[in-house]
Amino acid sequence: MKIAVVNPPFMNGRFSRTSRSPAINKSGTLYWPFWLAYGTGALERAGHEVLFLDCPARGIGERDLLRILTDLRPGMTVVDTSTPSIYSDIGIASMAAAAVRDNFVVLVGTHASALPEQCLRLAPAVSAVAVGEYDATLVDLADALAGGNEPSDVAGLVLNRRGHIAGTGPREMIQDLDSLPFLADVYRRHLDPEDYFFAAARYPSVMTITSRGCPFRCSFCVWPQVMHREKYRTRSPEHVAAEFLMLEEYFPGVREVVIEDDTFSIDSSRVEQVSDALISAGSRLPWTANVRANLSLEAMRRMKSAGCRLIIVGYESGSQEILDSVGKGTTVEQNMEFAERARRAGLMVHGCFMAGNPGETSGTLEKTFRMSLELAPDTAQYFPVMVYPGTRLYRRFSDEGRIRTFSFDRWVTPEGLHNCVVDLPGLSAEDLVDWCDRARRRFYLRPRYLLYKLGQTLTHPFTEGRRTLRAFSTFRRHLFGRGRGSR
């Protein structure tokens, strides 16, 4: 069967739908569509002919997309979704259904998984939503359609049958992640590394995943709650190392791998095992990973030996009460100790800080900023709280009447940048955004920081210098003016 897998266009820009907070990013960051890539690989392995279109990366607009689909005439079209783009996503999916006869159009992604019935009511021409992890669901659905069988027997769907919306029951989560296709193979067939950018990594970089889910219960984090049901599973260290070698072979121009697990360092011992596997395999690619503040010094040192350059950590808040209120499971003291361990291990840190979680006040915001200066990360991200359907924080703020609008296109500004829609007692959404803007300027425009970056650029002009200048060229207009967004 011919199948189109589509990351649809939105706002005629580089809309980063796969990131945890989808938007057009100030730094120019555009995530690889790795979840769609996994689905594409699974469908191809099952023998289907797949056209994988990442429209934001390739600059494919709505009109060109519909022309491509009309020429292809797929029997099934998969359309990714996110909260801020959902009305556009539904519109494009509906047009795809109308443009090609007998085209079974299925929505995937965070927003459709969180609110499948609502999405299908808004899009009567769309056939289904594949809820949560969809690799196996898409394969079973395509096989059923190709064989002339009813999709009602395929687990993991919410079906729209002439206005009657019904689920087919939950699907068992994939336990053996090594059984999935290598992202490297899918990337080689369909994507170009130069189309993507990650501000914290050297350009061009490539993204991969070594685990799914997260056992911790941060109330704001959308992917673990909505897509993975907080079920944590891992790839074997040897499987990860094999893919690094493939990426090095397939993309000789790539300068870094970004491990985009929700948390790579759930278990420090596994981090050591993956690092050892990379060393044993002879991998030479530098890499970056998302970690927690409980990562051990020994694990950091092994990561450094294996080529890790930078770690990304969600410090979130300088208030212990706020960390507890969102179920972060870390402490302010751990944050400080973590930063010291990273310095000892020789790893750079990108620190992430949030504004607007339950209990936030102007006093706790100042604590967070002061902590960010003490932590002294290489780069810092100050982010107004973003709440997404399907998360515990969304439900809490909704129940408390803190969300000012449920028109999801307001989750971004007219320019596509992140927009906060949460009002707290004594702190409006505008106050939270303004604080992030001020904190960003206060951090980055300090003479001490500017001297540090100048020295880093002069010492490593072709690596860190090039990365910094590329990110700054996009970021500068937001740094010196009022704006909204993240890395």
Secondary structure, 3 states (H helix, E strand, C coil): CEEEEEECCCCCCCCECCCCCCECCCCCCECCCHHHHHHHHHHHHCCCEEEEEEHHHHCCCHHHHHHHHHHHCCCEEEEEECCCCHHHHHHHHHHHHHHCCCCEEEEEEHHHHHCHHHHHHHCCCCCEEECCCCHHHHHHHHHHHHCCCCHHHCCCEEEEECCEEEECCCCCCCCCHHHCCCHHHHHHHHCCHHHCECCCCCCCEEEECCEECCCCCCCCCHHHHHHCCCCCEECCHHHHHHHHHHHHHHCCCCCEEEECCCCCCCCHHHHHHHHHHHHHHCCCCCEEEEECCCCCHHHHHHHHHCCEEEEEEEEECCCHHHHHHCCCCCCHHHHHHHHHHHHHHCCEEEEEEEECCCCCCHHHHHHHHHHHHHHCCCEEEEEECCCCCCCHHHHHHHHCCCECCCCHHHHECCCCCECCCECECCECHHHHHHHHHHHHHHHHCCHHHHHHHHHHHHHCCCCHHHHHHHHHHHHHHHHCCCCCCCC
